Each structure stands twice: as structure tokens, then as C-alpha cells.
Amino acid sequence: MSEDATNIVAFPGSSVDSPTPSSGKRSIPMRSDLVVAASKVIPEPPVLINLVSARVKQLNNGRSPLVRVDHRMGAADIALTEIIEGKITLDYKPME
């Protein structure tokens, strides 16, 4: 798969070198095709964002990826791929 700058989406996080001017936060670049595929698995954007954020934090803290990793993949791409392949899922707990 070829890399294309139009296929990258900034994701709020902490792994890119330059902070965004408006918020001071950094962004995690991720492939838009992976975002689209993962959103088919988890269609609620806030839930997908929280799941990816939590998994990126785990990966950055030393957890091993659950999928085959390409040297060009960032932590967000790995997390999205894990969601797409069903390696990580949500644990729904009903509210009482």
C-alpha cells in the first residue's frame, strides 16, 4: 500500500514533534483508510476515539502489538488495525 499525504489524519494525542498552535496539544498522524475501516467496526466516533487513545497509551507504555506491525505504522495505526482485525473490543457494562 502506498503512502499518500492525503491518507493521513491528525488525531489528538502525543506522538508528533510539533504541537498544534491552537491547543498546544500534539497530534498522532494516522491513515484515513484505517479510520474509515475501524469506524465500520465501532460506528460511534467518541467511543472509537477513546478506544484508540487508550490503546495508544498502552502501546506507548510498552504493551506489545496484537497485530503484525510494519515499520511505517505509528501507535494509532496499530491500534486501528487491532480494532479492524477484532483483536481489541469494547467491554460493554450495562448501567444500573
Stockholm file with secondary structure:
# STOCKHOLM 1.0

chainA/1-96         MSEDATNIVAFPGSSVDSPTPSSGKRSIPMRSDLVVAASKVIPEPPVLINLVSARVKQLNNGRSPLVRVDHRMGAADIALTEIIEGKITLDYKPME
#=GR chainA/1-96 SS CCCCGGGEEEEEESCSSSCCTTTCCEEEEEEHHHHHHHHHHSCCHHHHHHHHHHHHHHHHTTCCCSSCCCTTCCHHHHHHHHHHTTSSCCCCCCCC
#=GC SS_cons        CCCCGGGEEEEEESCSSSCCTTTCCEEEEEEHHHHHHHHHHSCCHHHHHHHHHHHHHHHHTTCCCSSCCCTTCCHHHHHHHHHHTTSSCCCCCCCC
//
